[in-house]
Amino acid sequence: MDLTTGFAKAIENEQLIHGVMKRVHIYQMNDNYQDYVQEAMIIYAKAYVDYLAEERDVEKFNVYIFQKLVWRMTDLLRSEKKFFDIHSLEVFDFERVEQVTSEDFFEDFDLDCLTYFERGLFFDCFIQQIPLSKLADKYECSDRNLRYHRDNIKAKLRKRFS
């Protein structure tokens, strides 16, 4: 018996495959849903051919294949999760990196081009990210004046580091 028969039976029993997807929590909203369905169809076709080759009871095949698909899809999801946990570019594990405080980082950072006031504003505005409205109260000047100084700081640092 060839895989064509297995695929025909898989297409005929597509509802069972969608039931397996639901059981392993792969929903149609998932971007890879159709890929998982195709994977399940391939597994179904191979299992059907192998099952009939062993001359087992065809009446019990649906129970057998449902459980087989659940386990195989679960294995596939686990292996993908393990792969993405190791190779993920989106999530960065900060526990692996030595923590450096901002003071340590800026010891080597040369801010001599900035005045004393600008250095204080640089740390408050860019490092601690305090809003300009609160800094205006702290430095007793207007928001507009602080925006002017902030833009000067950016220009000086851009000039120095480019």
C-alpha positions in Angstrom: 0.0 0.0 0.0 1.4 3.5 -0.9 1.1 6.8 0.9 -1.5 8.0 -1.6 -4.1 5.9 0.2 -2.9 7.3 3.5 -3.2 10.9 2.3 -6.7 10.2 0.9 -7.7 8.8 4.3 -6.1 11.9 6.0 -8.1 14.3 3.8 -11.2 12.3 4.5 -10.6 12.5 8.2 -9.4 16.1 8.4 -11.8 16.8 11.2 -9.9 14.4 13.4 -6.7 16.3 12.6 -8.3 19.6 13.5 -9.4 18.0 16.8 -5.8 17.0 17.5 -4.7 20.6 16.9 -7.3 21.8 19.3 -6.3 19.2 21.9 -2.6 20.4 21.8 -3.7 24.0 21.9 -2.7 25.0 18.3 -5.4 27.3 17.1 -6.1 28.8 13.8 -4.9 32.2 15.0 -1.4 30.6 15.2 0.7 31.8 12.2 2.0 28.2 11.7 -1.4 26.5 11.9 -1.5 25.2 8.4 2.1 24.0 8.7 1.1 22.0 11.8 -1.9 20.6 9.9 0.3 19.5 7.0 2.7 17.9 9.4 -0.2 16.0 11.1 -1.4 14.9 7.6 2.0 13.4 6.8 2.1 11.6 10.1 -1.5 10.4 9.6 -0.7 9.0 6.1 2.5 7.2 7.2 0.8 5.8 10.3 -2.2 4.6 8.2 0.0 2.7 5.8 2.0 1.2 8.6 -1.1 0.3 10.6 -2.6 -1.6 7.6 0.7 -3.3 6.8 0.6 -4.9 10.3 -2.9 -6.1 9.5 -4.5 -4.6 12.6 -8.1 -3.9 13.2 -9.1 -0.9 11.1 -12.0 -0.1 13.4 -9.6 0.9 16.2 -7.4 3.1 13.9 -9.1 6.4 14.8 -8.4 6.0 18.5 -4.8 4.9 17.7 -4.1 7.8 15.3 -5.6 10.4 17.5 -3.3 9.5 20.4 -0.3 9.1 18.0 -0.9 12.6 16.5 -1.4 14.2 20.0 2.0 12.8 21.1 3.8 13.6 17.9 2.5 17.2 17.8 3.4 17.6 21.4 6.9 16.4 20.7 7.1 18.8 17.7 6.0 21.7 19.9 8.4 20.8 22.6 11.4 20.5 20.2 10.5 23.9 18.6 10.2 25.5 22.0 13.6 24.1 23.0 15.1 25.4 19.8 13.7 28.9 20.1 14.7 29.0 23.8 18.2 28.5 22.8 18.3 30.3 19.5 15.9 33.1 20.1 17.0 36.6 18.9 13.9 38.3 20.3 14.3 37.5 24.0 17.6 38.3 25.6 18.6 36.7 28.8 20.0 39.5 31.0 21.0 37.0 33.7 23.9 35.7 31.5 25.3 39.2 31.2 27.3 40.8 33.9 25.3 43.7 35.4 27.1 47.1 35.1 25.7 50.0 36.9 25.3 53.3 35.1 28.1 54.9 37.2 30.6 52.1 36.2 29.6 52.5 32.6 30.0 56.2 32.5 33.4 56.2 34.3 35.0 55.4 30.9 32.6 57.7 29.1 34.2 61.0 28.5 31.8 63.9 29.1 34.4 66.7 29.3 32.7 68.4 26.4 29.7 69.1 28.7 29.4 71.7 31.3 28.6 70.8 34.9 24.9 71.7 34.4 24.8 69.7 31.2 26.3 66.6 32.8 23.7 66.8 35.6 20.9 67.2 33.0 22.4 64.4 30.9 22.2 61.9 33.8 18.7 63.1 34.9 17.2 63.3 31.4 18.8 60.4 29.5 20.0 58.0 32.2 17.3 58.3 34.8 14.7 59.4 32.2 13.0 62.0 34.4 10.5 64.0 32.5 11.5 67.5 31.5 8.5 69.0 33.4 9.8 67.6 36.7 13.4 68.6 35.9 12.2 72.1 35.3 11.0 72.2 38.9 14.3 70.7 40.1 16.5 73.1 38.1 14.1 76.1 38.5 13.9 76.9 34.9 11.4 76.5 32.0 10.8 73.3 30.0 11.8 75.3 26.9 15.2 76.1 28.4 15.7 72.5 29.3 14.8 71.4 25.7 17.4 73.8 24.5 20.1 72.4 26.8 19.0 68.8 26.0 19.4 69.5 22.2 22.8 71.1 22.9 23.8 67.9 24.8 22.7 65.7 21.9 24.5 67.9 19.3 27.8 67.9 21.4 27.7 64.1 21.9 26.8 63.5 18.3 29.8 65.7 17.2 32.1 64.0 19.7 31.2 60.4 18.9 30.6 60.5 15.2 
